[in-house]
Amino acid sequence: MSKLPDLEGLAVFAKVVELRSFAAAADELAMSKATVSKAVTRLETRLGARLFNRTSRRLALTDAGQSLVERATRVLAEAQAAEEEASSQSSAPRGLVRMAVPMSLGITTLGPVLPAFLEAYPEVSIDLNLSDATIDLVGMGFDLALRVADLPDSSLVARRLRPVKRHLVASPAYWDRHGRPHHPADLAQHRGLTYGHQSAPETWRFQKGSEEAAVRPRSVIRANNGDVLLPALLAGSGVAMLPDFIVGPAVADGLLEEVLTDWQRAPIALHLVMPPGGPRPARVEALAAYIAKTLGGSSR
């Protein structure tokens, strides 16, 4: 075995993982598909382990591939950053940035601010994945993501941009018909329009001074996207706890009424999340800095 690591093989492997395709990786790397395949095969032979399970329609990482992908991605990113720093790309970012964003946040909050970024950096393009699912940034080759949550500790690099206010709301007609709660425990008797990916029903948590309360409403609709609950809310079908960027305008217009305002909700915040390691390509740093400046600050 050569004493030098197979840096080309690692970089090609990382690019195949990022694009989920040998052919797409070959196109982006300006190589033939056969050359890309040989580079991965050479790396597999060197490591003594298969990195992909391949069929005619699907490409999936093996356990060995999963354990290698984070470091291989870092090798590729560091090599790209080194080249950019040594060339004009460090001062003029260019290339593709892959970003994952929750659906509602992307439409209402991120989408409106992207045109100004693209005008400032005309040689940068953005591949935007809108999904409320928690994306595996490293395994799926994403450069950065926005997440609205109380983030647990992880190996990802997370920057808190601002708090996100959540409203406990229903239509005024719903409250008139079913009664306004005076304590969080009263919500157990109400019809819930709940949001979440968890297998267990969503729990709403509150605090007032030293008193804490938690309740699981009876869900009449449970969805993995918050915007789809809005028509049912406005129609008086139930109660929901949703962030300001979804229900804020309806609350301001009086179409939805917030209750239990003297109880604090469990805190969540908007975070900018990136895979570990560095340095990062100038295009990624430019977009991350722009998002932090544009979307950071106080709760909206």
N, C-alpha and C positions, 0 to 999 in steps of 0.2 A: 504494500500500500504506500502511495506517495505520502511524504511527510506534510505536504501542503494540502489543505482542505479543498474539496471540489466546490469552489465558490460559484462557478458557472452552474453546476448542477443544482446547488441550493437555490440560486436565484431563479432558474428556470422552474424548479419545483414550486417555489413561492408564487410565481406568476400563473402557473397552471391552477393552483388552488384559488388564487384571487379571481380568475376569470371562469373557473369551473369547466375548462375546456382546453384540450391540447391544441386544437385548431386555432382557437382565439388567442392563446398564448403565442403560438407561432406567428400569427399575423402581427401582434403587438411588438414582438421581439424581432421582427423581420428575419425569421428563420423558417426553414421548412418544417412541416409537421414531423417528418422523420427525424430531423435533428433534435427537436424538442423531446420526442419520445426516447431517443438514444441517450440524451442527457439525464432524463429521469431514470432510465434503466441502469445507466452507469452508476448513478447515485445509489440506487437500490442494491446493486451488486456490491458496491463499496461498503454499504451499511449492513448487508446481509439480511435485509428485511424488505418486504413489499410495502410501498407507500400508498398505493391506490388499489381499490377493487374496481375493475373496469368492466362495463358491459357496453353494448352498442348504444344504449340510451342514457346510462348513468355513470357518474364518476364519484366515488366516495372514498374518503380517507380511511385507511386502516388505523389501528391503534398506534402503530409506529409512525405513520404519517401525521396523526394528530399531535403526537408528542414532539415532532420535529417542526411543525409549521410555524410556531411562534418565532423560533430562532431563525428559520429560513426567511421569514417575512422581514425580520429585523436586518438580516444580511442584505436583502434586496433594497430595503429602505435606506440603509446607511450608504450603500454603494451609489444609489441614485442621488442622495443628498450630497455626497462627496463630489460627484460629477457636477451637480448643479452649482455647488460652492466654487468650483474651479472654472466655471463658465458663466456666461451672461444669465443663465437661468436663475442664479441666486438673486439677481436684481430684477429680473423679469420672469416671475413664475409662469410656468406653462405646463400643460398636461391635464390628465384626468384625476379628479378627486371623487372617491366613492363614499357616500354618506348615507346613514340610516337615521330616519326621523319618524316619530309617531305621526300617524295619519292626520289627525286634527291639528296638531301643532304645526305640521308642515304646511297645511293649506292656509291656516289663519295667520300664522306668525312668521314662519321662515320664508314662504313663497314671496310675500310682498317685498322683502328686503334683498332678495337675490339679484334682481336686475342691476342694482347699483354696484354690487360686487363684480358682476360680469362686465360692466362698463369699465370699471377700474382695472380689471385683469382680463383683457380680451383673449388672451391665449390659454386661459384656464377653462376647462369644462367640468361639469358636475353630473355624476350619475347618482340620482337621488332615489333611495328606496323608502317608500312610505308604508310603514306597517307598525301596528301597536305591539307586535311581538318583540321580545327581547332578542336582538340579533347577536350572534357570535361574531364579534368584529374580527378577531384574529382568524378564525376558521373560515370565514366567508370573505375575507380580503377587504374589509372596509377600513377606510382611513380615519373616520371619526363618526360620532353619532350624537344626537341630542336625546336625553332621557329625562322624563318628568317622574321623579320618585324620591323616596328617602333611600338613597343608595347604600347597599351593604358594602363592606370592605371587599375589595377584589384586586386583581393584578392590573386592572385597567387604570389609566391616568384620567382622573375626573376633576373637572373644574366647576365649582358651583357658580352659576351665573346670577341667579336671583330666586327668591322664594316664589312659590306659586300658590295663590289663594284658591281654596275650594269653597264652593257655595252649597249649602243644603237647601234645595229649592223644590217647589211645585208651583202649579198655576194657582192664582188666587181662588179660582172656582173650586179647585181640589181641596184647598184648606178650608174653604167655607163649607164644603160638603162633609169632610172627614174630621175636621177640627185641627187646630194648630197645636203642636206638641209643646209642653212646658219643660220637659226633661228628655234627654236622649232615649231613656227607656221607653218613652211613649211611642217611639218610631217602630217598635216591634209589631204594633197593631196596624201599621200603614203598608201600602203597596209600594214595593221598591222597584226602581228602575236602576239596575246595578251594572257596574263596569268592572272588568278585570279578566286576567288570564288564569288566575289560580283555579285549581280543581275544586277547592272549598269555596262556599259562598263568601262574598265580600263582607268584611266587618268594618263598620263605621266607628271610629274612635274619637272621643271628645275629652276635653279637660277644662275644668273651671277651678282655679286656685289649686287646692290639694286634692280635689275630687276628680276621679277619672271614671269614664263610662264607655262601654263598648256594646254595640247592638248589631245583630244580623237581621236586616229587614227581609220580609218575605218577598222574594223577587217574582215579579210578574213578567219582566223582561230582563234578561242578562245578556250583555253583549261585550265583545272585545274591542269595540270602538264607541267613543262617547257621543259623537255627532248623531249616530243613528237613534239615540235615546231622546233627542231634542223634540221631534214631532210628538212623541207620546207624552213628554212633559207638558208641552204647550196645550195638548188636548185634554189634560187633566187625568191622565192614566195612572199617575203615581208620583213618587218622590225620588229624587236623585241627589247624589253628592258629586259634583263635577267641577273641573277647574274653570277659572275665569275666562280663559281663551275660548271656551265652548259656550258657557251660559252668561258671561258678563253682559253682552249687549241686550239679551232678553231681560235680565234683571234690571238694567238701566232703563229700559223701555216700559217696565211695569208688567211685562207679560209673564214673568216668573217672580215669585216672592220668596225671599230668604227667611229662614226661621232659626231659632236657637243661636242668634248672633252673639250672645254673651258666653257661649261655649267655644273654646278653641278646637279646631280640627287638628288631627295628627299632621305634623308639618311635612311638606314635600317641597321640592325645589327643582328648577331647571338646571341640568348639568350638561356640560360639554365633555364627551368621553372619547378617549383615544386609546389605541393599543399601547402597551408599554414599550420602552426603548426609544431610541433616537440616535442621531438627529433625523428629523423628518424632512421630506421634500419641501421646497419653498412654497409650492402651490398649496400644500396642506397647511403649513404655518400661516400663509396669507388668509385662507378661508377661516381657520380657527380664530385668528386675531380679529377678523371682521365680525364674525358671529359674536364673540365675546363682547366687543364694543357695541354692537347694534342691539343685541338681545339681553345684555347684562343690565343690572340696575335693580330698582325696586320692583315689587310685584305689580303686574299690570292687570 
